[in-house]
Amino acid sequence: MLKPVKHPLLRFINFLQRENILRIILVLVILVIFSAAGMAYFEENRTFKDALWWSVVTMTTVGYGDISPVTLGGRIIGTIIMVLGIGILGTFTATIASVFVDKKLKEDRGMGSFAFENHIIVCEWSNRTREILAELRSDVRCQKTPIVLISSLETKPLDDENLHFIQGEVNDENLIRANVHKAKTVIILSDDNIDESARDAKTVLTTLTVECMNESAYTIVELLDESNVQHCYRAKADEIIVGAEFSSKLISRAALEHGISKVISELLSSQFGNDLYKIPVPTALGGKKFIDVFSAMKRKHQSIVLAVQRHAKVLSNPDVDFIVDPDDALIVIAKCRPVDP
């Protein structure tokens, strides 16, 4: 049975009660009212509204001096509110400060929960994670995007106001705390803290868990062994990267074609040079041959079309007579993202 969702005002009142803030506010209000009533009683030339103003000004130690007691009774009331007011108001401000400090400490230690939408979740921490986050932040589209990191680290590893940390294993509970149901992208990295033979098994299990909780999230998975790719596809991963395989292929190509690794590094980095972009087919180019699309993109946008994506299939370097549909996407190399005029 689902629990009823409380109204935001009720949640706020419960928060005030839980932190004893409501009690302190009540004491402050009572002190202000009674001191204002005493001031108005002893100072006959003052209205209750003037006395109320004087009580607030005196309690907050502002002391404008526009209103001041002249009778003995008024001065006794003033002495009482000055002594009690400073203590109670100090307690109030200290309680508020402690709430924010406690909240910040819980966030840094990964004890919080988040309600973001269309955010990115990164599972596991390593030096690769640091590089991934740096690349994401260097792209203007992702500079302010909330990213939730789930890891067994003790504290938040980076000083990034839009990076949020959940301490612990990547499991159902922590994925719910990261609001995986509303996540746009989930990056599942290999856990360097366990034996190599068990890393891919854990990655596949995490992928299956994420896909069961949110099929619409785009899952990017890192594997060590190419033989486990099929297991990840069965778990419905959207994109799989085998680290060792990618490195070995790049090294072998660099040995045969000197300098090719520098080109690949430039294309994969958002921090310098040209970048890879996936864009919709420009309106005027839908239904035309690939060679015409290729030429038009180079002339108008100074970009090179590498591939055409049709649904989940990517066609690299299609034939010159290949017809590009309006619903396709283009994978291009460009200095900046081409915009359809």
Secondary structure, DSSP 8 states (H G I E B T S, - for coil): -------HHHHHHHHHHHTTHHHHHHHHHHHHHHHHHHHHHH-TTS-HHHHHHHHHHHHTT----SS---SHHHHHHHHHHHHHHHHHHHHHHHHHHHHHHHHHHHHHTT------SS-EEEES-SHHHHHHHHHHHHSGGGSS--EEEEES-SS--S--TTEEEEES-SSHHHHHHTTGGG-SEEEE---TTS-HHHHHHHHHHHHHHHHHH-TTSEEEEEES-GGGHHHHHHTT-SEEEEHHHHHHHHHHHHHHSTTHHHHHHHHH-SSSS-EEEEEE--GGGTTSBHHHHHHHHHHHH--EEEEEEETTEEEES--TT-B--TT-EEEEEESS-----
